[in-house]
Amino acid sequence: MMNVGDRLNLGCGPNAPAGLVNLDGSWNAWFTHHQCLRKALQRFGIINSSNQGAQWNVSPVVHDLRDPLPFEENTFFAVYGSHVLEHLYRSEADTLLAECRRILKPGGVLRLVVPDLHALVQNYLKNTNGGSTSQSEQAPADWLNERLAFRSAQPPGGNLAFKAYGFWKDFHSHKWMYDADSLSHYFENAGFASVMKKEYRCSEIRGIEEVEEPERVLEGAGICIEGKKLHA
């Protein structure tokens, strides 16, 4: 059985706090455990040394969130994930929610932050006036497409190895977007109780300020939904 702490950070990325169990499925996360290989691939130009993966300050648990989580039932008091769920297909997100409930202790809290679909649409409608857009301005439809992030404006670049990885994993594009009502509904479907939208860093999770970043929540960047596991 893996020796873990009491709080889990899903899809942690490179700036993960040391006080949590940090989990990520990207190849940059994998490379934190294989620095010599990373340096060799950089030397031969297969990967770019300027990639943020070279500056990770933690070595996380490396795990694909599409697979069952590698922890026993009733392990954690809290599970947190920020801008992670939208990178999964809806059916995969449902499975992950069920897995989060499984590994939480009774009374444990799941808190997920996702881009706010409602805020994105409201902003798009506000900036759509039916007229033409000047060359110096971004069209509202282009702005919305960028924020939805289903696909980039250009095909994937880079060398063959990077293209193959992008096709295989496809972690970076968004698969499904949520507003507060829809995500709350999926929490409840997964068996969570006391589900509600929460404000930035307003949480029952101890030390939420260690992990929650303002640029991912404030000014319409994201919504926070929290729910509890009441029973085993």
N, C-alpha and C positions, 0 to 999 in steps of 0.2 A: 504493500500500500504506500502511495506517495506521501511523504511528509510535507504537510502544507500548513499555511496560516488560516485565518478565519474569513478573509475577504478575497474574492476572485475578480480580476480585471480582464475582461474578454477583449480580444483584438487590441492589445495594449499599445502597439506602435513603439517608436523609439524612446519616448520620454515617459517611462513607466515608473511610478513610485516604488521604492524598495519595500515599503510596509505592506504591500499586497502581493498575492500570487498573480503574476502576470502571464498571460497566455496569448500567443499569436501564431498564425499559420503561414506567414509570408516567408519567402526565401531569405529575406533580410534577417528575420528572426532565427532561421536555421543557421545562417552564417555567423551569428554571435557565438555559436558553439564550435565553429570551424574557421577561426580567424586565419590560420595558415593557408587554407584553401582559398579564402577570399582574397588574400594578398597575391596568391599565385594567379588567380583569374584576372585580377586587376593588372598584373604585370603583363599578361598576354592580351590585354584589351578586351577580354570577354565581358567583363562588367565594368561599370564606370565608378571610379573612386569618389566622385562627387555625390553619388547616390546617398541618401540619408541613412541607408542601412549601415554605412561605415561608421556612423556616429552613435549607435545605440549605447545607452548607458546601463542596460540590464541584459541578462541572458534569460529570456522567458522560457516557459514551457512551450515547446513547439507542437502545435496541434491544429489540424484542419477543423474549423467549427462546423463543417458539414457532417462530421463523424461524431459518435457519442463522446461526451466529455470524459476525460481520463481520471475521474474521481469517483469515490464511493458515494452511496446515498448518504444524505444528512451530514455533509462535510462542512459546509460554509454557513456563516451567519449572514453574509451579503455577497451578491453577485452584481457587478457593474459592467456596463458596456456602452461606449460612446461612439456613435456613427459607425456601427458595425452591422446591425440587423439589416439595413437597407442593401447591403452587399450580398445578401442571400436571396434566393428565390423564396416565394411565399411558403411553399411546402417545407423548405429547409428551415425557414424562420420558425415555423410551428414546431418542428422537431427540436430546435435549439431551446425554445421556450419550455418545452416539456423537460428537456435535459436540465435546464437551470432549476426547475422546480425539484427535480429528483435529487440534485446534489445539495440543495439548501436544507438546513436544519428546520424543524418546525418553529415558526416565528421568524424565520429568515426573510430577508428583503431582496427582491430583484429590482434594479433601477436601470432602465435603458434610455439613452439619449439618441434621437434620430433627427434628421433634417425635417423641418416642419413644412409639410406639403401645403397646408392651409396658408401659411405665411408666404410661401413662394407664389401660389396662385393669386393671392391678394395683391402682392407686389406687381405681378405681371398685369393684372387687370387695371391697376392704378396707372401703369405706365403705357398702356395701350390706348391710343387716342384715335385710331383709324387713319392717321395721316402717314406720310412717308417719313423715313428716318434718314437723317443726313449722314454723310460719309464719316463724320467725326463721332457719331453716336452709335451705340449698340442697339440693335433692334430688340424690343422686349421679348420676342419669340426666341432670339438667339440667347439672350440672358437666361431665360427660363430653361432652355435646353442645357446650357452649361451647368446650371444649379441642379437640374434633375440628374445629370451625370450618367445617363443610361449608356451613352457612347460618346467618344471624343469626336471632334470635328475632322480629325485625320485618322487614317488607318494606323495600327500600331507600328512604331518605328523600332530602331535598334537592330542588333544582330539576330541571326537565326535562333540562337539559344534563348534570347530574351523573348522573341516572338512566340516560340514554342511554349515557354513558361506562361506567358500571358494567355495563350489559347487554352492551356491545360487548367490553370487555376482561375483566371478571370476574377481576381479578388477586387480589382479597382473600380469596376463599373457598378453602378447601382442596378438592382434587379426589381425592387418593389419599394414604393414610398408610402409614408404613413402620415396621418394627422392624429391628434390626440384621441379622438373617438375610435378610430379604427385600431390603433395600437392597444388602447384599453380593452377593446373587444377581444383581441387575440390573447392578451394576458388572462382575461377571464376564461376564455376557452381552454387555456392551458391549466386551469385550476387555481389561479391566484385570486386572493381575496383582498379587500380594502384597496382596490386598484384606483389610482387617481393621478392626475397631472400635478406635478410639483414644480415649484420655482427653482431657479438656479441655486444650487448648494443648499436647498431646503430639503432635508432628507432624514430618514431614520438610520441611515448608514453612518456609523462612526467614522470620522475623518474624511468626509466626502470632499473637503477642500483639498485633500492630497491629490485627487485624481480628476476632478471636474474642472474643465478649462472654459473660461468665459467665451472665447471665440467660437465654441461649439454649441453654445446655448443662447447667448444674449443677442438682442437685435434681430430676432427672427431666425437665427442660425439653427436652432434646434428646440425640441420639446423633450421634457423629462417625464417619463411614466414610471410609477413605482407600484409594486404589489407585494403581498405577503403570502408565504406558504403557511397555512394554519395547522395542517395535520401532516403526519408522515405518509 
